[in-house]
Amino acid sequence: MNTDIHSPNHPVAKSAHNSRSLWCLSAYRNWFIADTADVFAVSLRTFVIPLIGLALSGSTFISGLLVTIESAIGLVLMSIGGAIADRHDRRRLMILLGLIGMVLSAAPTVLLAFDIMNTTAFMLFVILFAVMNGLLGPSNDAMLKSIVPMERFAKAQTIREARESCVELSSGAIGGLLYRIAVWFPFLASTVLYLAAALTTLALPRKTAVVTENGPSDQQTDSSATTNPPFLDQFIEGWQWTLTRRTVLATIIQGAVINVACYGSIIGVQIMLASRGTDAALIGLVSTATGIAALIGSLAAGWLVEHIPTGKLIMLTFTVFTLAMIPLLFADSYIVIVACMVAASLLFPALNAGELGFIYGRTPDDMQGRVSTVFETAIGVPGALTPALVGWLLQTPQFGFQAVMMLVVVCSGVGLLLACITPTRNIPLPAQWEQAEL
């Protein structure tokens, strides 16, 4: 029996190649459901952590610090998780992620339901979630290229952007509604989602091909593979390979700066509204509004990526984001906040589809886990530290939210400048990606 799903004679591969739709590939459908359940669970948790932290501690600084702790620990461990994903069976890692996530979500559900949760205990759970996501989360991303034919990978990235927009659209509203019903409801929903992710992952193929420069091979992603070099060597190789690509390095630098602006605006708005006594459902509606904008942007992403060179699309996105944030220097009303956040979200799906499609599409399969996690870690660490700074700035007398938005506007402006002068400006249309320098 031919177990290599990338083999041209494999029936699954034939179906994928002969059809215009990725949904004809059963492995992709199962992966998509499992990954979506995990992403939605993470989104619900991300939404409620600062709200619960503020309710338990009464401090905007502690609320922001909890977000920083989860993000920073997860990102630091993510590069290790990427190396793990490249060494071990990604399917098993995804199942383990679902099971551990289910258990970790069930525990705070019980503690919050019986009103015996305190700030210290909640911080411990936040840390455990971060460790789980950092070490096991990269297996989801690394699995994608193992089950999708190379020529369909860019399409898969576009679908992911649309999915991310839908999750953003719904998670804020649903999270706000669940939180309003009971503070423990979001964690109960997370428990169910992680269980669904684990069960769906069981349907994924046990073996995947590793795409090499010479074509697909029958190498397994199982830890029993004898060709794996030492873990430390693979870990270092991932960082060296990623940071020695000029365009990737430029993307990391400007992405790290713009990430501070993005985190600052999102967390700043959320904590400020919560500290002002705004209803949790209304806070969630901000995410819903930005999700609608991102969904509209994702629907246009395919056309934009195909017709605007990716380098120019990056510059355009950062320009729109910077201009959208400027009004929040002078106004903090709910309507103005929603309008500005919506405008800022419109072009990011197209940017991600183009930029990430270029980088990951050009990355060898056996490097996917490490490159994606090194990329996300290097970009994300400055942003992960931002919520604690935002919480502190919100406590400053007289300025507060305006100080946060000053940080956002300055960082977005610097990110735009870097996009204009670094090698990313030369990334062409997808048809010329093969000839572009990575």
Disulfide bonds with the S-S distance in Angstrom:
none
